[in-house]
Amino acid sequence: AGYSLFQARNIIIGPIVIIHSPQNGSTLSESFISIEGMAKNISRISLNDRPIFINERGKFKETLLLSYGYNIMTIKAEDKFGRKTKKTLELVYK
């Protein structure tokens, strides 16, 4: 029973999204940035409602052009059971 629970932990936990860079709340001096992170237990993922792709290890890397001032990016993920998660990244471009 313990082994079965251990193997089923990814199904129980649901989708996970981790943003490695840039850090939330960062002030940046370059308008062209790269958003990097990792996603686990997902069937779909999007950045600002645009689908993005992950590699076989679950890593993603997307480049964006920031507008001057305050920028908000939203990463949404969903697993095959319909459970959802959302991460918001707020950046300032000066």
C-alpha positions in Angstrom: 0.0 0.0 0.0 2.9 2.4 0.8 4.6 1.8 -2.5 1.3 2.4 -4.4 0.8 5.6 -2.6 4.4 6.7 -3.3 3.9 5.9 -7.0 0.6 7.7 -7.1 1.9 10.9 -5.5 2.2 12.7 -8.8 -1.4 12.0 -9.6 -2.5 13.2 -6.2 -0.5 16.4 -6.1 -1.7 17.8 -9.4 0.0 20.2 -11.8 3.1 22.1 -10.6 4.8 25.1 -12.2 8.0 26.6 -11.0 9.5 29.8 -12.6 13.3 29.9 -12.3 14.0 33.2 -14.0 13.4 36.1 -13.9 12.3 36.5 -10.3 8.8 37.9 -9.6 9.0 41.7 -8.9 12.3 42.2 -10.7 13.2 45.5 -12.4 14.8 44.9 -15.7 16.9 47.1 -18.0 16.4 45.0 -21.2 13.1 44.7 -23.0 13.8 41.2 -24.5 13.7 38.6 -21.7 13.6 34.8 -21.4 11.2 33.2 -19.0 12.6 29.8 -17.8 11.0 27.2 -15.5 9.8 23.7 -15.0 6.3 22.1 -15.1 5.3 18.7 -13.7 2.2 16.6 -14.0 0.7 18.7 -16.8 -1.2 18.1 -20.0 -1.4 21.7 -21.1 0.5 24.9 -20.4 0.2 28.4 -21.6 1.9 31.8 -21.2 -0.6 34.7 -21.5 -3.1 32.3 -23.0 -0.7 31.3 -25.7 0.4 27.6 -25.7 4.0 26.9 -24.9 6.0 23.7 -25.1 8.0 21.8 -22.6 10.9 19.4 -23.2 10.9 15.8 -22.0 12.3 16.8 -18.6 9.5 19.3 -18.1 11.5 22.5 -18.7 10.3 25.4 -20.7 12.0 28.6 -22.0 10.0 31.4 -23.7 11.2 34.7 -24.9 9.1 37.9 -24.6 9.4 41.5 -25.5 8.4 43.7 -22.5 6.6 47.0 -22.8 7.9 50.0 -20.9 6.8 50.1 -17.3 4.8 47.4 -15.4 4.3 44.0 -17.1 2.2 41.0 -15.9 2.6 37.5 -17.4 0.4 34.6 -16.4 1.4 31.0 -16.8 -1.5 28.5 -16.6 -1.2 24.7 -16.5 -3.7 21.9 -16.4 -3.4 18.2 -15.8 -5.3 15.4 -17.5 -7.8 15.4 -14.7 -8.8 19.0 -15.2 -7.0 20.4 -12.1 -5.5 23.8 -12.8 -2.7 26.0 -11.4 -1.7 29.6 -12.3 1.5 31.5 -11.6 1.7 35.3 -12.1 5.0 37.0 -12.9 5.2 40.8 -12.4 8.1 42.6 -13.9 9.1 46.3 -14.4 11.0 47.4 -17.5 12.9 50.7 -17.1 
